[in-house]
Amino acid sequence: MVEVIVAYVDQFGRQRELPAARVRRVRFEELSALEVPVAYPGRSSFVTHAWASATGQRLDCASLRQQQVGMLLDRDPDVALRSAGPLELRWHDDRGRAARLRPAFVAWRRERREVICIPPEEPDGRWRAGQAVLAHAAAQADWHVRVLAPPTGVELDNLQLLYAARDPRGRDPQQARRLVQAFTAPRPIRAAVRAAGLPRLTGIDLAYHLIWQHRLCIDAGRQLTSTSTAWTAPVQEAP
């Protein structure tokens, strides 16, 4: 198999290039992007500086699809630290041509380093070849590889609504408890907000935040609105 070199910028801002077997201890989830994406004038491009509500990290995403997968990671309670584009794999193919692959994210998830790739809308031979090289590098570096596609349709619409309400800062814990208690049984969000005695807009936004936090549940296959039915999440028993 080809030798795979991992390029990254370490915590001191130094450019590094090491064989995959020598990066097992590198905390890529704590590092900045190898290259911060920029929007080019006159070209169709997208750059966003997304704030991870779970960790306070800033993620520089180069595309809408990357941003959407970043939303999924931000809502995943198993994901601790995460970074966007902190490394690049470099190798030479069987014809001697230079090749490279930059995974979208690296996350520390369930006590393991996870390298996350976003599949193209139409996977081709180049994608499959890159994934084979990544699998080889991951075996040497002790990474877990996950392919994560952004949601579509109603699921994406709902995720974007919840993402807008993700910020925990400035939330009133007493109001949150009152609203959760209003869901003694599945009921429309707007009705629970009234029962909790909260202002309509503030209460609906708080309900969306509680859904984001998995404290309230909804049917993810239906369009989320203020009249959607929600219910309290089951209490997780300690192992």
Secondary structure by P-SEA (a helix, b strand, c coil): ccbbbbbbbcccbbbbbbccccccccccccccccccccccccccccccccccccccbbbbbccaaaaaaaaaaaacccccccccccbbbbbbcccccccccccccccccccbbbbbbbbcccccaaaaaaaaaaaaaaaaabbbbbbbbbbccaaaaaaaaaaaacccccccaaaaaaaaaaccccccaaaaaaaacccaaaaaaaaaaaaaaccccccccccccccbbbbbccccccc
